[in-house]
Amino acid sequence: MQRNLRRKLEMRFLKRLPTATLLVLVGLFSLVSCSLWVGLVFPVVAYLSVIPADRWVVLEGLSGAAALAFAVGAGIVVLMELNATVDSRNLDIYHDIYEKLMSEKQIEARKFIYQEIPTSDDKQVIIDAVLSDEQARNYVKQVLNLIDYFGFLVEQEWVTADEVIGWMSPIVVKVWEKIEPVVEYECSQRPEEPDYYESAIRLAERCRKWRDTNLRHRQIEISFNEERL
């Protein structure tokens, strides 16, 4: 509901309109704005008995109102063009994120994490399982590096954060359920690096909050079933 409302406020539907239709809408908006301006201002001026008798002065005032209305319309077009440019940049970044996230190496690493790292309420069991297995350490490192990279992009606001977080949240939250104890342990062993994987940690937290806010009726407990795709 909140996402749909925000999309409407951003007037994204206007981007899908043909150029001719958009220009007509801008023209109508400008005409309506001009009419409202004249209809509201001139009666007030007349009521105060200060309207000038010179018709050229009146015409000048009408011209100014029309120019203001068209300037507002042109400003809307410019803002839409800027928004389209931002969307184009975001699309390139989304493509880059998809390519990295769905690479064979990342899929293989996540599959190993889901299936081979034990699920346990005892964090030490998970920590020992990862640290005692070189392959597990390498896979965790690969996935963690990528999550940290995505977190950095979101923090720099180079992408529309809410959209990216919503899309990535299933993968990030599921992986984090397995590797969070390991990350916490490694952070505790690096007092000289208080920012160790800081972007990844913050992204995982934001993904969890996003799912708690937007998917409140989901099953909270995460299942790791080897028979699933």
GROMACS elastic network, one bead per residue, 0.5 to 0.9 nm:
[ bonds ]
;  ai    aj funct       b0    kb
    1     4     6  0.52243   500
    1     5     6  0.62274   500
    1     6     6  0.86836   500
    1   214     6  0.86910   500
    2     5     6  0.51382   500
    2     6     6  0.61989   500
    2     7     6  0.86738   500
    2   214     6  0.85625   500
    3     6     6  0.51336   500
    3     7     6  0.62232   500
    3     8     6  0.87378   500
    3   162     6  0.89476   500
    3   163     6  0.89814   500
    4     7     6  0.51195   500
    4     8     6  0.63330   500
    4     9     6  0.87415   500
    5     8     6  0.51574   500
    5     9     6  0.62790   500
    5    10     6  0.87118   500
    6     9     6  0.50401   500
    6    10     6  0.62319   500
    6    11     6  0.87249   500
    7    10     6  0.51049   500
    7    11     6  0.64278   500
    7    12     6  0.61792   500
    7    13     6  0.83936   500
    8    11     6  0.50110   500
    8    12     6  0.65998   500
    8    13     6  0.75478   500
    9    12     6  0.80330   500
   10    13     6  0.85101   500
   11    14     6  0.57645   500
   11    15     6  0.78315   500
   11    80     6  0.88111   500
   12    15     6  0.56121   500
   12    16     6  0.75703   500
   12    80     6  0.88594   500
   13    16     6  0.55950   500
   13    17     6  0.72191   500
   14    17     6  0.54033   500
   14    18     6  0.87631   500
   14    22     6  0.72887   500
   14    80     6  0.84610   500
   15    18     6  0.81187   500
   15    19     6  0.89958   500
   15    22     6  0.85644   500
   15    80     6  0.76775   500
   15    81     6  0.89812   500
   15    84     6  0.76941   500
   17    20     6  0.82991   500
   17    21     6  0.63665   500
   17    22     6  0.62019   500
   18    21     6  0.53378   500
   18    22     6  0.62439   500
   18    23     6  0.87536   500
   19    22     6  0.50491   500
   19    23     6  0.61785   500
   19    24     6  0.86505   500
   20    23     6  0.51752   500
   20    24     6  0.62671   500
   20    25     6  0.87046   500
   21    24     6  0.50981   500
   21    25     6  0.62376   500
   21    26     6  0.86833   500
   22    25     6  0.50716   500
   22    26     6  0.62123   500
   22    27     6  0.85901   500
   22    77     6  0.87152   500
   23    26     6  0.50453   500
   23    27     6  0.61003   500
   23    28     6  0.85720   500
   23    77     6  0.86677   500
   24    27     6  0.50182   500
   24    28     6  0.61351   500
   24    29     6  0.85208   500
   25    28     6  0.50652   500
   25    29     6  0.60539   500
   25    30     6  0.85431   500
   26    30     6  0.61195   500
   26    31     6  0.85909   500
   26    70     6  0.82582   500
   26    73     6  0.54482   500
   26    74     6  0.75539   500
   26    76     6  0.79855   500
   26    77     6  0.77423   500
   27    30     6  0.50713   500
   27    31     6  0.61453   500
   27    32     6  0.85744   500
   27    70     6  0.74957   500
   27    73     6  0.71607   500
   28    31     6  0.50156   500
   28    32     6  0.60506   500
   28    33     6  0.84172   500
   29    32     6  0.51706   500
   29    33     6  0.60222   500
   29    34     6  0.85310   500
   29    69     6  0.79565   500
   29    70     6  0.83549   500
   29    72     6  0.88300   500
   29    73     6  0.66364   500
   30    33     6  0.50345   500
   30    34     6  0.60841   500
   30    35     6  0.85715   500
   30    66     6  0.76286   500
   30    67     6  0.89252   500
   30    68     6  0.84503   500
   30    71     6  0.80584   500
   30    72     6  0.71067   500
   30    73     6  0.55391   500
   30    74     6  0.87489   500
   31    34     6  0.51170   500
   31    35     6  0.61345   500
   31    36     6  0.85803   500
   31    66     6  0.76007   500
   31    69     6  0.70103   500
   31    70     6  0.77652   500
   32    35     6  0.50459   500
   32    36     6  0.60823   500
   32    37     6  0.84671   500
   32    69     6  0.81945   500
   33    36     6  0.51569   500
   33    37     6  0.60575   500
   33    38     6  0.86352   500
   33    65     6  0.86039   500
   33    66     6  0.81474   500
   33    68     6  0.86250   500
   33    69     6  0.54333   500
   33    70     6  0.83791   500
   33    72     6  0.86242   500
   33    73     6  0.89445   500
   34    37     6  0.50423   500
   34    38     6  0.61909   500
   34    39     6  0.84061   500
   34    62     6  0.83625   500
   34    65     6  0.57635   500
   34    66     6  0.51692   500
   34    67     6  0.82944   500
   34    68     6  0.76154   500
   34    69     6  0.52298   500
   34    70     6  0.80774   500
   35    38     6  0.52110   500
   35    39     6  0.58297   500
   35    40     6  0.83977   500
   35    65     6  0.86088   500
   35    66     6  0.83653   500
   35    69     6  0.89580   500
   36    40     6  0.58925   500
   36    41     6  0.82788   500
   37    40     6  0.53571   500
   37    41     6  0.58710   500
   37    42     6  0.80567   500
   37    65     6  0.65968   500
   37    66     6  0.86129   500
   37    69     6  0.83514   500
   38    41     6  0.53993   500
   38    42     6  0.55600   500
   38    43     6  0.81037   500
   38    61     6  0.89123   500
   38    62     6  0.70518   500
   38    65     6  0.70135   500
   38    66     6  0.88703   500
   39    42     6  0.61052   500
   39    43     6  0.66576   500
   40    43     6  0.61210   500
   40    44     6  0.67954   500
   41    44     6  0.53179   500
   41    45     6  0.63021   500
   41    46     6  0.87219   500
   42    46     6  0.60383   500
   42    47     6  0.84502   500
   42    51     6  0.78831   500
   43    47     6  0.59904   500
   43    48     6  0.85920   500
   44    47     6  0.50429   500
   44    48     6  0.63259   500
   44    49     6  0.87172   500
   45    48     6  0.51893   500
   45    49     6  0.63900   500
   45    50     6  0.58804   500
   45    51     6  0.56236   500
   46    50     6  0.62421   500
   46    51     6  0.53589   500
   46    52     6  0.89924   500
   47    50     6  0.78381   500
   47    51     6  0.85430   500
   48    51     6  0.77773   500
   49    52     6  0.86274   500
   50    53     6  0.89929   500
   51    54     6  0.89005   500
   51    58     6  0.79658   500
   52    55     6  0.76494   500
   52    57     6  0.67551   500
   52    58     6  0.68623   500
   53    56     6  0.87366   500
   53    57     6  0.78332   500
   53    58     6  0.78330   500
   54    57     6  0.54011   500
   54    58     6  0.66290   500
   54    59     6  0.88355   500
   55    59     6  0.60645   500
   55    60     6  0.85112   500
   56    60     6  0.60478   500
   56    61     6  0.85737   500
   57    61     6  0.63004   500
   57    62     6  0.87388   500
   58    61     6  0.50999   500
   58    62     6  0.63401   500
   58    63     6  0.86615   500
   59    62     6  0.50439   500
   59    63     6  0.61115   500
   59    64     6  0.85667   500
   60    63     6  0.50183   500
   60    64     6  0.61625   500
   60    65     6  0.86634   500
   61    64     6  0.50721   500
   61    65     6  0.62949   500
   61    66     6  0.87009   500
   62    65     6  0.50638   500
   62    66     6  0.62081   500
   62    67     6  0.85897   500
   63    66     6  0.50663   500
   63    67     6  0.60798   500
   63    68     6  0.85671   500
   64    67     6  0.50554   500
   64    68     6  0.61699   500
   64    69     6  0.86513   500
   65    68     6  0.51363   500
   65    69     6  0.62582   500
   65    70     6  0.87496   500
   66    69     6  0.50867   500
   66    70     6  0.62377   500
   66    71     6  0.84809   500
   67    70     6  0.52301   500
   67    71     6  0.60013   500
   67    72     6  0.86077   500
   68    72     6  0.62232   500
   68    73     6  0.86861   500
   69    72     6  0.51782   500
   69    73     6  0.63705   500
   69    74     6  0.87380   500
   70    74     6  0.60792   500
   70    75     6  0.84510   500
   71    74     6  0.50272   500
   71    75     6  0.60565   500
   71    76     6  0.86745   500
   72    76     6  0.63755   500
   72    77     6  0.88828   500
   73    76     6  0.51857   500
   73    77     6  0.65871   500
   73    78     6  0.88796   500
   74    77     6  0.51128   500
   74    78     6  0.63126   500
   74    79     6  0.87101   500
   75    78     6  0.50563   500
   75    79     6  0.61753   500
   75    80     6  0.85906   500
   76    79     6  0.51191   500
   76    80     6  0.61931   500
   76    81     6  0.86685   500
   77    80     6  0.50962   500
   77    81     6  0.62410   500
   77    82     6  0.87150   500
   78    81     6  0.50679   500
   78    82     6  0.62608   500
   78    83     6  0.85936   500
   79    82     6  0.50781   500
   79    83     6  0.61195   500
   79    84     6  0.85651   500
   80    84     6  0.60947   500
   80    85     6  0.86058   500
   81    85     6  0.62385   500
   81    86     6  0.87268   500
   82    85     6  0.50291   500
   82    86     6  0.63377   500
   82    87     6  0.86726   500
   83    86     6  0.50908   500
   83    87     6  0.62163   500
   83    88     6  0.86534   500
   84    88     6  0.61762   500
   84    89     6  0.86932   500
   85    88     6  0.50745   500
   85    89     6  0.63507   500
   85    90     6  0.86345   500
   86    89     6  0.51072   500
   86    90     6  0.61310   500
   86    91     6  0.85892   500
   86   159     6  0.86200   500
   87    91     6  0.60562   500
   87    92     6  0.87514   500
   87   159     6  0.87533   500
   87   160     6  0.86646   500
   88    91     6  0.50499   500
   88    92     6  0.65465   500
   88    93     6  0.88659   500
   89    92     6  0.53063   500
   89    93     6  0.65002   500
   89    94     6  0.87012   500
   89   158     6  0.83717   500
   89   159     6  0.80493   500
   90    93     6  0.50575   500
   90    94     6  0.59770   500
   90    95     6  0.85140   500
   90   158     6  0.73036   500
   90   159     6  0.53688   500
   90   160     6  0.70726   500
   91    95     6  0.61242   500
   91    96     6  0.86026   500
   91   159     6  0.87052   500
   92    95     6  0.51428   500
   92    96     6  0.63279   500
   92    97     6  0.87269   500
   93    97     6  0.61397   500
   93    98     6  0.85533   500
   93   158     6  0.81635   500
   93   159     6  0.70829   500
   94    97     6  0.50046   500
   94    98     6  0.60850   500
   94    99     6  0.85784   500
   94   159     6  0.79487   500
   94   164     6  0.78234   500
   95    98     6  0.50664   500
   95    99     6  0.61389   500
   95   100     6  0.86287   500
   96    99     6  0.51852   500
   96   100     6  0.62578   500
   96   101     6  0.85141   500
   97   100     6  0.52594   500
   97   101     6  0.59202   500
   97   102     6  0.83981   500
   97   150     6  0.75082   500
   98   101     6  0.50795   500
   98   102     6  0.58344   500
   98   103     6  0.82207   500
   99   102     6  0.54063   500
   99   103     6  0.59188   500
  100   103     6  0.53229   500
  100   104     6  0.89402   500
  100   105     6  0.89724   500
  100   106     6  0.74112   500
  100   146     6  0.78530   500
  101   104     6  0.87618   500
  101   106     6  0.61871   500
  101   107     6  0.75385   500
  101   143     6  0.89772   500
  101   146     6  0.77756   500
  102   105     6  0.82488   500
  102   106     6  0.64237   500
  102   107     6  0.61809   500
  103   106     6  0.53568   500
  103   107     6  0.62391   500
  103   108     6  0.85916   500
  104   107     6  0.51402   500
  104   108     6  0.60088   500
  104   109     6  0.84741   500
  105   108     6  0.51606   500
  105   109     6  0.60706   500
  105   110     6  0.86283   500
  105   139     6  0.88418   500
  105   142     6  0.84763   500
  106   110     6  0.60768   500
  106   111     6  0.84339   500
  106   139     6  0.82589   500
  106   142     6  0.72631   500
  106   143     6  0.65707   500
  106   146     6  0.86875   500
  107   110     6  0.52218   500
  107   111     6  0.60504   500
  107   112     6  0.85958   500
  108   111     6  0.51068   500
  108   112     6  0.62208   500
  108   113     6  0.86823   500
  108   139     6  0.83347   500
  109   112     6  0.51859   500
  109   113     6  0.62729   500
  109   114     6  0.87207   500
  109   136     6  0.84725   500
  109   138     6  0.84497   500
  109   140     6  0.72220   500
  109   142     6  0.72679   500
  109   143     6  0.68301   500
  110   114     6  0.61021   500
  110   115     6  0.85687   500
  110   139     6  0.74794   500
  110   140     6  0.81644   500
  110   143     6  0.70667   500
  110   171     6  0.88309   500
  110   175     6  0.70120   500
  111   114     6  0.51473   500
  111   115     6  0.61114   500
  111   116     6  0.81525   500
  111   226     6  0.88332   500
  112   115     6  0.52697   500
  112   116     6  0.53743   500
  112   117     6  0.72991   500
  112   136     6  0.75880   500
  112   139     6  0.74619   500
  113   116     6  0.56067   500
  113   117     6  0.52874   500
  113   118     6  0.85683   500
  113   136     6  0.72832   500
  113   139     6  0.72939   500
  113   140     6  0.71797   500
  113   175     6  0.73038   500
  113   178     6  0.70285   500
  113   179     6  0.80321   500
  114   117     6  0.63584   500
  114   118     6  0.82245   500
  114   119     6  0.88225   500
  114   174     6  0.82620   500
  114   175     6  0.72307   500
  114   178     6  0.72451   500
  114   224     6  0.61723   500
  114   225     6  0.83405   500
  114   226     6  0.82248   500
  115   118     6  0.75587   500
  115   224     6  0.71049   500
  115   225     6  0.79301   500
  115   226     6  0.66369   500
  116   129     6  0.89139   500
  116   136     6  0.81344   500
  117   126     6  0.66586   500
  117   129     6  0.65739   500
  117   130     6  0.69423   500
  117   136     6  0.76574   500
  117   178     6  0.70156   500
  117   179     6  0.85648   500
  118   125     6  0.75685   500
  118   126     6  0.60426   500
  118   129     6  0.73680   500
  118   178     6  0.78138   500
  119   122     6  0.86422   500
  119   123     6  0.89502   500
  119   125     6  0.84924   500
  119   126     6  0.70822   500
  119   177     6  0.85711   500
  119   178     6  0.68573   500
  119   224     6  0.86946   500
  120   123     6  0.66602   500
  120   124     6  0.87551   500
  120   125     6  0.67845   500
  120   126     6  0.68310   500
  120   178     6  0.89668   500
  121   124     6  0.88406   500
  121   125     6  0.83679   500
  121   126     6  0.88694   500
  122   125     6  0.56418   500
  122   126     6  0.72634   500
  123   126     6  0.53148   500
  123   127     6  0.62658   500
  123   128     6  0.86903   500
  123   180     6  0.89049   500
  123   181     6  0.56015   500
  123   182     6  0.80708   500
  124   128     6  0.59597   500
  124   129     6  0.83805   500
  124   181     6  0.76923   500
  124   182     6  0.86456   500
  125   128     6  0.53209   500
  125   129     6  0.61621   500
  125   130     6  0.87854   500
  126   129     6  0.51135   500
  126   130     6  0.63375   500
  126   131     6  0.86648   500
  126   178     6  0.76571   500
  126   179     6  0.79086   500
  126   181     6  0.69306   500
  126   182     6  0.71808   500
  127   130     6  0.53676   500
  127   131     6  0.60822   500
  127   132     6  0.84115   500
  127   179     6  0.83885   500
  127   181     6  0.64036   500
  127   182     6  0.52144   500
  127   183     6  0.89638   500
  127   185     6  0.75188   500
  128   131     6  0.52440   500
  128   132     6  0.58187   500
  128   133     6  0.84975   500
  128   182     6  0.87899   500
  129   132     6  0.55566   500
  129   133     6  0.65181   500
  129   136     6  0.79557   500
  130   133     6  0.54429   500
  130   134     6  0.76138   500
  130   135     6  0.83519   500
  130   136     6  0.52773   500
  130   137     6  0.56610   500
  130   140     6  0.80989   500
  130   179     6  0.87611   500
  130   182     6  0.75307   500
  131   134     6  0.70596   500
  131   136     6  0.74757   500
  131   137     6  0.61851   500
  131   182     6  0.83612   500
  132   136     6  0.81688   500
  132   137     6  0.81770   500
  133   136     6  0.52286   500
  133   137     6  0.63121   500
  133   138     6  0.87833   500
  134   137     6  0.50584   500
  134   138     6  0.62380   500
  134   139     6  0.86912   500
  135   138     6  0.51293   500
  135   139     6  0.62218   500
  135   140     6  0.85775   500
  136   139     6  0.51891   500
  136   140     6  0.60693   500
  136   141     6  0.84631   500
  137   140     6  0.52024   500
  137   141     6  0.60572   500
  137   142     6  0.86541   500
  138   141     6  0.50664   500
  138   142     6  0.62207   500
  138   143     6  0.87855   500
  139   142     6  0.51063   500
  139   143     6  0.63273   500
  139   144     6  0.84570   500
  140   143     6  0.53104   500
  140   144     6  0.59005   500
  140   145     6  0.84428   500
  140   179     6  0.70949   500
  140   182     6  0.88439   500
  141   144     6  0.50660   500
  141   145     6  0.59660   500
  141   146     6  0.86248   500
  142   145     6  0.53262   500
  142   146     6  0.64916   500
  142   147     6  0.88724   500
  143   146     6  0.52552   500
  143   147     6  0.62845   500
  143   148     6  0.86143   500
  143   175     6  0.83358   500
  144   147     6  0.51361   500
  144   148     6  0.60755   500
  144   149     6  0.85863   500
  144   176     6  0.89677   500
  144   179     6  0.84858   500
  144   183     6  0.87162   500
  144   197     6  0.78985   500
  144   200     6  0.70472   500
  145   148     6  0.51038   500
  145   149     6  0.62408   500
  145   150     6  0.87952   500
  145   197     6  0.80012   500
  145   200     6  0.79757   500
  146   150     6  0.62872   500
  146   151     6  0.85503   500
  146   200     6  0.83782   500
  147   150     6  0.51005   500
  147   151     6  0.60703   500
  147   152     6  0.85850   500
  147   172     6  0.73354   500
  147   197     6  0.89288   500
  147   199     6  0.79545   500
  147   200     6  0.52811   500
  147   201     6  0.86440   500
  147   203     6  0.75902   500
  147   204     6  0.82801   500
  148   152     6  0.61861   500
  148   153     6  0.87777   500
  148   197     6  0.60786   500
  148   198     6  0.74623   500
  148   199     6  0.51524   500
  148   201     6  0.76896   500
  148   202     6  0.89256   500
  148   203     6  0.77396   500
  149   152     6  0.51112   500
  149   153     6  0.64447   500
  149   154     6  0.88461   500
  149   199     6  0.75153   500
  149   200     6  0.74376   500
  150   153     6  0.51418   500
  150   154     6  0.63616   500
  150   155     6  0.87156   500
  150   199     6  0.80239   500
  150   200     6  0.75729   500
  150   203     6  0.78234   500
  151   154     6  0.51580   500
  151   155     6  0.61806   500
  151   156     6  0.86918   500
  151   198     6  0.85485   500
  151   200     6  0.53398   500
  151   201     6  0.81406   500
  151   202     6  0.70934   500
  151   203     6  0.50560   500
  151   204     6  0.83230   500
  152   155     6  0.51283   500
  152   156     6  0.62472   500
  152   157     6  0.87203   500
  152   198     6  0.89695   500
  152   199     6  0.55252   500
  152   200     6  0.77412   500
  152   203     6  0.84754   500
  153   156     6  0.52891   500
  153   157     6  0.64306   500
  153   158     6  0.57563   500
  153   159     6  0.67194   500
  153   161     6  0.86293   500
  153   199     6  0.89925   500
  154   157     6  0.50986   500
  154   158     6  0.63763   500
  154   159     6  0.60147   500
  154   160     6  0.74585   500
  154   161     6  0.53788   500
  154   162     6  0.88620   500
  154   164     6  0.78744   500
  154   165     6  0.83273   500
  154   199     6  0.88112   500
  154   203     6  0.79687   500
  155   158     6  0.78192   500
  155   159     6  0.88448   500
  155   161     6  0.79683   500
  155   199     6  0.76299   500
  155   203     6  0.86166   500
  156   159     6  0.79769   500
  157   160     6  0.66382   500
  157   161     6  0.66264   500
  158   161     6  0.82056   500
  159   162     6  0.87963   500
  159   163     6  0.83060   500
  159   164     6  0.72826   500
  160   163     6  0.56612   500
  160   164     6  0.63893   500
  160   165     6  0.87038   500
  161   164     6  0.52734   500
  161   165     6  0.59767   500
  161   166     6  0.84809   500
  162   165     6  0.51589   500
  162   166     6  0.60351   500
  162   167     6  0.85957   500
  162   210     6  0.81532   500
  163   166     6  0.52887   500
  163   167     6  0.63212   500
  163   168     6  0.87162   500
  164   167     6  0.51931   500
  164   168     6  0.60373   500
  164   169     6  0.81620   500
  165   168     6  0.52357   500
  165   169     6  0.54833   500
  165   172     6  0.89914   500
  165   203     6  0.78618   500
  165   206     6  0.73095   500
  165   207     6  0.56982   500
  165   210     6  0.72647   500
  166   169     6  0.53759   500
  166   170     6  0.80296   500
  166   207     6  0.70408   500
  166   210     6  0.66566   500
  166   211     6  0.75281   500
  166   214     6  0.87671   500
  167   170     6  0.73199   500
  167   171     6  0.86767   500
  168   171     6  0.57492   500
  168   172     6  0.61129   500
  168   173     6  0.84728   500
  168   207     6  0.76360   500
  169   172     6  0.50874   500
  169   173     6  0.56907   500
  169   174     6  0.81899   500
  169   203     6  0.89362   500
  169   204     6  0.78187   500
  169   206     6  0.84573   500
  169   208     6  0.70900   500
  169   210     6  0.76213   500
  169   211     6  0.71677   500
  170   173     6  0.54824   500
  170   174     6  0.60738   500
  170   175     6  0.85793   500
  170   207     6  0.80177   500
  170   208     6  0.89417   500
  170   211     6  0.83435   500
  171   174     6  0.52598   500
  171   175     6  0.60871   500
  171   176     6  0.83815   500
  172   175     6  0.53091   500
  172   176     6  0.59073   500
  172   177     6  0.85732   500
  172   203     6  0.82283   500
  172   204     6  0.62199   500
  172   207     6  0.70774   500
  172   208     6  0.86820   500
  173   176     6  0.50375   500
  173   177     6  0.61956   500
  173   204     6  0.62385   500
  173   205     6  0.84736   500
  173   207     6  0.65218   500
  173   208     6  0.63173   500
  173   211     6  0.89932   500
  173   222     6  0.89333   500
  174   177     6  0.52945   500
  174   178     6  0.71499   500
  174   222     6  0.68244   500
  174   223     6  0.86849   500
  174   224     6  0.87186   500
  175   178     6  0.54652   500
  175   179     6  0.63859   500
  175   180     6  0.82841   500
  176   179     6  0.50456   500
  176   180     6  0.51634   500
  176   181     6  0.87073   500
  176   201     6  0.89542   500
  176   204     6  0.68487   500
  177   180     6  0.60008   500
  177   181     6  0.83506   500
  177   222     6  0.78753   500
  178   181     6  0.73738   500
  178   182     6  0.83117   500
  179   182     6  0.52857   500
  179   183     6  0.63316   500
  179   184     6  0.87587   500
  180   183     6  0.50616   500
  180   184     6  0.61351   500
  180   185     6  0.85681   500
  180   201     6  0.85263   500
  181   184     6  0.51073   500
  181   185     6  0.61375   500
  181   186     6  0.86525   500
  182   185     6  0.50813   500
  182   186     6  0.61607   500
  182   187     6  0.85739   500
  183   186     6  0.51385   500
  183   187     6  0.61142   500
  183   188     6  0.86347   500
  183   196     6  0.88769   500
  183   197     6  0.80694   500
  183   201     6  0.84886   500
  184   187     6  0.51474   500
  184   188     6  0.63003   500
  184   189     6  0.88469   500
  185   188     6  0.51488   500
  185   189     6  0.64893   500
  186   189     6  0.51052   500
  186   190     6  0.65656   500
  186   196     6  0.83921   500
  187   190     6  0.52556   500
  187   191     6  0.73051   500
  187   193     6  0.75706   500
  187   194     6  0.72688   500
  187   195     6  0.84930   500
  187   196     6  0.62241   500
  187   197     6  0.82344   500
  188   191     6  0.65252   500
  188   194     6  0.88923   500
  189   192     6  0.87785   500
  189   193     6  0.89511   500
  190   193     6  0.52366   500
  190   194     6  0.70681   500
  190   196     6  0.76619   500
  191   194     6  0.60278   500
  192   195     6  0.88341   500
  193   196     6  0.53499   500
  194   197     6  0.88463   500
  194   198     6  0.79991   500
  195   199     6  0.82096   500
  196   199     6  0.84056   500
  196   200     6  0.89812   500
  197   200     6  0.53172   500
  197   201     6  0.63437   500
  197   202     6  0.87961   500
  198   201     6  0.51863   500
  198   202     6  0.62512   500
  198   203     6  0.86000   500
  199   202     6  0.52215   500
  199   203     6  0.60781   500
  199   204     6  0.86351   500
  200   203     6  0.51026   500
  200   204     6  0.61952   500
  200   205     6  0.86673   500
  201   204     6  0.52477   500
  201   205     6  0.63438   500
  201   206     6  0.87504   500
  202   205     6  0.50749   500
  202   206     6  0.61904   500
  202   207     6  0.86049   500
  203   206     6  0.50542   500
  203   207     6  0.60853   500
  203   208     6  0.86128   500
  204   207     6  0.50865   500
  204   208     6  0.62578   500
  204   209     6  0.86839   500
  205   208     6  0.51943   500
  205   209     6  0.62606   500
  205   210     6  0.86017   500
  206   209     6  0.50483   500
  206   210     6  0.60164   500
  206   211     6  0.86442   500
  207   210     6  0.50295   500
  207   211     6  0.63087   500
  207   212     6  0.86032   500
  208   211     6  0.52562   500
  208   212     6  0.61353   500
  208   213     6  0.86064   500
  209   213     6  0.60673   500
  209   214     6  0.85092   500
  210   213     6  0.51830   500
  210   214     6  0.59648   500
  210   215     6  0.78365   500
  211   214     6  0.52052   500
  211   215     6  0.50096   500
  211   216     6  0.69506   500
  211   218     6  0.85898   500
  212   215     6  0.56504   500
  212   216     6  0.52057   500
  212   217     6  0.86247   500
  212   218     6  0.86217   500
  212   220     6  0.88694   500
  213   216     6  0.59621   500
  214   217     6  0.88042   500
  215   218     6  0.57157   500
  216   219     6  0.85618   500
  216   220     6  0.86777   500
  217   220     6  0.83426   500
  218   221     6  0.89203   500
  219   222     6  0.74339   500
  224   228     6  0.84192   500
  225   228     6  0.57608   500
  225   229     6  0.89749   500
  226   229     6  0.79394   500
